[in-house]
Amino acid sequence: MHVRLTTRLGSIVLFGVVLLALAGCGRLGPATAPQGDVLILATTTSTRDSGLLDVLVPRFEAQTGVQVKVIAVGTGAALRMGREGNADVLLVHAPAAEEEFMRQGYGLERRPVMYNDFVLVGPPDDPAAVRGEAVAEALRRIARAEALFLSRGDDSGTHKKERALWELAGISPGGAWYQESGQGMGATLKIASEKGAYTLSDRGTFLNLRDVVDLEVLVEGEEVLFNPYHVIVVNPERHPAVNAEAAKAFAEFLTSSAVQALIGEYGREQFGQPLFVPNAQSRGSAP
């Protein structure tokens, strides 16, 4: 994308008239409404497909009067949007790529928000016998058996992690058994289910879709599968049209104590466990 996705109207919508939407649950996030009425959020598909954004975005909009345009793409594409000035704020999960983005001066600030983990999922009959193995050995078994593996193939944070795991396993995947969906996490899980394939998923999206896919978590729990998410405010010095004030307000909203508590509870009632663990107080990427 080489043009802004929306025209800035320049008006400020006062948020006092919409605080009733939050009545009874308290104020969430920063108290000051930012200038401008549209915020473009470029984020990974996992935050959308897990359902988390359906909870967070309406609350931010209700509090501030700012309309959030969510563009859910792979992390690589989200970072490109930031570089090109086509997004105001990013919510992404590829630390090395994020750090390079910041070193290049495209980001004004970067804050930890939450984490979960990646899981290797596959058909219940587990034709490559990977259940309970370390992830590197599991991938070796999949390659030796030429069991169908579905990669996202989209330069997303999940795809970047998958490539790193294949490298860890000493495997260069390819051939008929290794296929790419070119789609987001939710769609990839559904295709993997239909094909009886293995795939790598973030835990949150898998839990949100587990009742509609015929897949099981087969490998989990290793430190190498850690999956942190950061919010990045795009630098307005690079792109003056960036709505930096609204972007900063969104970053403050995500890292506020009330919203962190909300993130920590999301999914607990439905799935018996939270889909994400808040970590805004952490200064690093590890829990």
Phi, psi and omega in degrees: 000128182243008176228157177296146184279348180208156178269128178288123182273340173082357181272157177248122179265116180292138189262003181297328184286347183249006180294342177300335179295338180254007182301135178089346180240001175084168180283138177245122171086196187293153186270343186263128177285127180286161177288153180086151187245005179226134177235127178262116179254116173260124187213165178290154181294339182293327178291329176282310187290339175284346182089356185297319182295333177295339177269316189279315187299313179300328179291318177296317180297318181294322182286321189255339187079004179273130177275127180260122173264109183269124174246103183265110182221182172292158180301321178302316179292323178297317178295323176296320177300319177297317180298325183271358181077021180263009175213153179265325185214147182238144172231103195222172185214059174219084191308315183297317179292324178295317181296322176295320177303316181290318180299326180281357175085014180275342181250137177277319176205154181223127183230141172292143180240312188191172173211159163218215179216163174273150177226145173268120182244159180191182182295147183303329181281351171047068186298335179267002177055056182257352187305126176081357180280162168296150188298322180296317178293323179300317180293323176298318180295320178298316181294317180297320180280351187049042175284144186297127176235132181250114177267149173292322175062030188235014180062024175283173175300322178293319179294319177299316178296318179301315179299320179296324180289322175298320178296317177301323180281350181075028184240136169254096188292145178178167182104183185296333183283343183252111184238159180240139178270329185066021185231177180289180187293316181298313179296322180296319178297319181293321178292318178300321178296316181295324184269350185070041186253159169276154173200163175261134181222152164287148185296322184299313180294320179298314180299322181293336184247004190298334181281351182243003177235149179262066181224154177230151172288123183248330181223131183199170166090000180272152180300326182294346181266004178301140189224088182271148178244138177233151171257134181235126174272124180290140186285116181289345176291332176280324184220096185302337181284351180298135178275076187294326182295315178293323179297317177297320179297321179293320177297318178294322177300309182298328185261003177291155185298322182293318181286325175300320177296321178297316177299319182293339179260347186296123179094346185299314182293318184282322188248356181080004178199150177290149179279338179221155175247121181290142177211038181296337181280347179283139177268352179241194182262343184270151179288000000 
